Amino acid sequence: MMVLAPYMTMVRMVSSLRTTSRDYNGVDIMKKLDKLLNYLQEIADNCYISSLMHWEMDIVAPKKSIDYLISVKTKIETKTFELATSKEYKKLLDDVINSKEYNELSIEEQRYIKELQEEYEK
């Protein structure tokens, strides 16, 4: 199962940027951050669904439904892995990092984005 924490942290971080009134010399970085946030949100949603399904299987699922739940959980985890390792995700990260406004982000925001990039490259 994928680790949910780094994705949720980044979703919260980038979400805060949406509500910040800072001027970034244009909207280019905000568009890129929005795309990245939407992508991270999909990963986080899948991780959350997978966690719920795991709990369901451990706690309350009828024994006859376990095989079906395993099948669905496997599909979700496969999709999550594909999202987290895709070239599209790498491009979204690179687009934000290589934007001219990247240095205007706070040190903490830059660090989270860099951590996501490092995690991707592992």
C-alpha positions as a LaTeX table, in Angstrom:
\begin{tabular}{lrrr}
\hline
Residue & $x$ (\AA) & $y$ (\AA) & $z$ (\AA) \\
\hline
Met1 & 0.00 & 0.00 & 0.00 \\
Met2 & 1.30 & 3.46 & $-0.90$ \\
Val3 & 2.13 & 5.87 & 1.87 \\
Leu4 & $-0.58$ & 8.52 & 2.05 \\
Ala5 & 1.18 & 11.12 & 4.21 \\
Pro6 & 3.49 & 12.80 & 1.65 \\
Tyr7 & 0.67 & 13.22 & $-0.81$ \\
Met8 & $-1.79$ & 14.57 & 1.74 \\
Thr9 & 0.86 & 16.98 & 3.04 \\
Met10 & 1.47 & 18.31 & $-0.45$ \\
Val11 & $-2.25$ & 18.56 & $-1.17$ \\
Arg12 & $-2.65$ & 20.68 & 1.97 \\
Met13 & 0.40 & 22.76 & 1.09 \\
Val14 & $-0.62$ & 23.47 & $-2.48$ \\
Ser15 & $-4.21$ & 24.05 & $-1.39$ \\
Ser16 & $-3.00$ & 26.82 & 0.87 \\
Leu17 & $-1.42$ & 28.45 & $-2.15$ \\
Arg18 & $-4.79$ & 28.63 & $-3.85$ \\
Thr19 & $-6.12$ & 30.80 & $-1.05$ \\
Thr20 & $-2.99$ & 32.92 & $-0.68$ \\
Ser21 & $-3.12$ & 36.39 & $-2.14$ \\
Arg22 & 0.58 & 36.59 & $-2.96$ \\
Asp23 & 1.49 & 38.01 & $-6.36$ \\
Tyr24 & 3.58 & 35.60 & $-8.39$ \\
Asn25 & 4.36 & 37.86 & $-11.35$ \\
Gly26 & 1.57 & 36.20 & $-13.25$ \\
Val27 & $-0.60$ & 33.14 & $-13.01$ \\
Asp28 & 1.72 & 30.64 & $-14.67$ \\
Ile29 & 2.88 & 28.97 & $-11.45$ \\
Met30 & $-0.66$ & 28.86 & $-10.08$ \\
Lys31 & $-1.84$ & 26.96 & $-13.14$ \\
Lys32 & 1.03 & 24.53 & $-12.76$ \\
Leu33 & 0.41 & 24.13 & $-9.04$ \\
Asp34 & $-3.29$ & 23.56 & $-9.70$ \\
Lys35 & $-2.49$ & 20.78 & $-12.15$ \\
Leu36 & $-0.07$ & 19.25 & $-9.66$ \\
Leu37 & $-2.59$ & 19.56 & $-6.84$ \\
Asn38 & $-5.33$ & 17.88 & $-8.85$ \\
Tyr39 & $-2.97$ & 15.04 & $-9.70$ \\
Leu40 & $-1.85$ & 14.67 & $-6.06$ \\
Gln41 & $-5.47$ & 14.75 & $-4.94$ \\
Glu42 & $-6.25$ & 11.78 & $-7.18$ \\
Ile43 & $-3.31$ & 9.85 & $-5.69$ \\
Ala44 & $-4.38$ & 10.78 & $-2.14$ \\
Asp45 & $-7.99$ & 9.81 & $-2.84$ \\
Asn46 & $-6.92$ & 6.41 & $-4.12$ \\
Cys47 & $-4.68$ & 5.88 & $-1.08$ \\
Tyr48 & $-7.57$ & 6.76 & 1.20 \\
Ile49 & $-9.96$ & 4.40 & $-0.60$ \\
Ser50 & $-7.38$ & 1.64 & $-0.38$ \\
Ser51 & $-6.98$ & 2.25 & 3.37 \\
Leu52 & $-10.75$ & 2.10 & 3.87 \\
Met53 & $-10.96$ & $-1.14$ & 1.92 \\
His54 & $-8.15$ & $-2.61$ & 4.02 \\
Trp55 & $-10.03$ & $-1.67$ & 7.18 \\
Glu56 & $-13.25$ & $-3.08$ & 5.71 \\
Met57 & $-11.58$ & $-6.42$ & 4.99 \\
Asp58 & $-9.97$ & $-6.59$ & 8.44 \\
Ile59 & $-12.96$ & $-5.51$ & 10.50 \\
Val60 & $-16.41$ & $-5.94$ & 8.98 \\
Ala61 & $-16.42$ & $-7.53$ & 5.55 \\
Pro62 & $-18.27$ & $-10.83$ & 5.23 \\
Lys63 & $-15.88$ & $-13.66$ & 4.40 \\
Lys64 & $-17.67$ & $-14.28$ & 1.10 \\
Ser65 & $-16.84$ & $-10.77$ & $-0.09$ \\
Ile66 & $-13.09$ & $-10.86$ & 0.65 \\
Asp67 & $-12.03$ & $-12.10$ & $-2.79$ \\
Tyr68 & $-14.01$ & $-9.35$ & $-4.50$ \\
Leu69 & $-12.64$ & $-6.68$ & $-2.13$ \\
Ile70 & $-9.09$ & $-7.90$ & $-2.71$ \\
Ser71 & $-9.65$ & $-7.62$ & $-6.46$ \\
Val72 & $-10.99$ & $-4.06$ & $-6.20$ \\
Lys73 & $-8.28$ & $-3.00$ & $-3.74$ \\
Thr74 & $-5.62$ & $-4.39$ & $-6.06$ \\
Lys75 & $-7.01$ & $-2.38$ & $-8.98$ \\
Ile76 & $-7.02$ & 0.81 & $-6.91$ \\
Glu77 & $-3.48$ & 0.24 & $-5.66$ \\
Thr78 & $-2.28$ & $-0.53$ & $-9.18$ \\
Lys79 & $-3.84$ & 2.70 & $-10.45$ \\
Thr80 & $-2.27$ & 4.62 & $-7.57$ \\
Phe81 & 1.15 & 3.15 & $-8.32$ \\
Glu82 & 0.77 & 4.01 & $-12.01$ \\
Leu83 & $-0.15$ & 7.61 & $-11.13$ \\
Ala84 & 2.74 & 7.99 & $-8.68$ \\
Thr85 & 5.29 & 6.65 & $-11.17$ \\
Ser86 & 3.98 & 8.10 & $-14.41$ \\
Lys87 & 5.84 & 10.40 & $-16.78$ \\
Glu88 & 2.91 & 12.80 & $-16.52$ \\
Tyr89 & 3.51 & 13.17 & $-12.77$ \\
Lys90 & 7.24 & 13.75 & $-13.38$ \\
Lys91 & 6.38 & 16.42 & $-15.94$ \\
Leu92 & 4.00 & 18.18 & $-13.53$ \\
Leu93 & 6.71 & 18.26 & $-10.87$ \\
Asp94 & 9.33 & 19.47 & $-13.34$ \\
Asp95 & 7.01 & 22.15 & $-14.71$ \\
Val96 & 6.56 & 23.62 & $-11.24$ \\
Ile97 & 10.23 & 23.35 & $-10.28$ \\
Asn98 & 11.45 & 24.80 & $-13.58$ \\
Ser99 & 8.98 & 27.69 & $-13.61$ \\
Lys100 & 10.47 & 31.15 & $-13.19$ \\
Glu101 & 8.20 & 31.79 & $-10.19$ \\
Tyr102 & 9.32 & 28.68 & $-8.29$ \\
Asn103 & 11.79 & 30.69 & $-6.20$ \\
Glu104 & 8.94 & 32.93 & $-5.05$ \\
Leu105 & 7.39 & 30.01 & $-3.19$ \\
Ser106 & 8.21 & 29.72 & 0.49 \\
Ile107 & 11.14 & 27.54 & 1.50 \\
Glu108 & 8.68 & 25.06 & 3.01 \\
Glu109 & 6.64 & 24.87 & $-0.21$ \\
Gln110 & 9.78 & 24.38 & $-2.28$ \\
Arg111 & 10.97 & 21.67 & 0.11 \\
Tyr112 & 7.71 & 19.70 & $-0.17$ \\
Ile113 & 7.79 & 19.85 & $-3.94$ \\
Lys114 & 11.45 & 18.78 & $-3.98$ \\
Glu115 & 10.63 & 15.90 & $-1.61$ \\
Leu116 & 7.93 & 14.71 & $-3.98$ \\
Gln117 & 10.41 & 14.86 & $-6.84$ \\
Glu118 & 13.01 & 12.90 & $-4.83$ \\
Glu119 & 10.39 & 10.31 & $-3.87$ \\
Tyr120 & 9.45 & 9.95 & $-7.52$ \\
Glu121 & 13.08 & 9.39 & $-8.52$ \\
Lys122 & 13.67 & 6.58 & $-5.97$ \\
\hline
\end{tabular}
